[in-house]
Amino acid sequence: MLLTNRRGNVNTGTTRQRGHSVMLDHILQCVQAFEREHNTSPEVVYINPFHYEGLCRYHPGLFEGHKPFPPGVRLVIVPANLLTHPEAALLSDARSWPQVA
């Protein structure tokens, strides 16, 4: 379960940390939008290497212990030239990405 404020927006940190939470907020909002639209949680969120780098830099604890993020959701990193913004999806609806070496 994600913590939200009165407006239903995801809370991810204090005001001081907020500037570093923009990418995390955006990804979690993608998850919430998917849940509202499909009445189910996504199984994956596609992100590009730049998204992943920001998450690792500002939220390293997210990746300790190989836990899904958020619970039940896996992050899939795809090339930046194929994905500009994070996308939530079910595995059964997963996009077909070109083979990358």
Buried (B, 14 or more C-beta within 10 A) or exposed (E): EBEEEEEEBBEBBEEEEEEBBEBBBBBBBBBBEBBEEEEEBBBBBBBBEEBBEBBEEBBEEBEEEEEEBBEEBEBBBBEEEEBEEBBBBEEEEEEEEEEEE
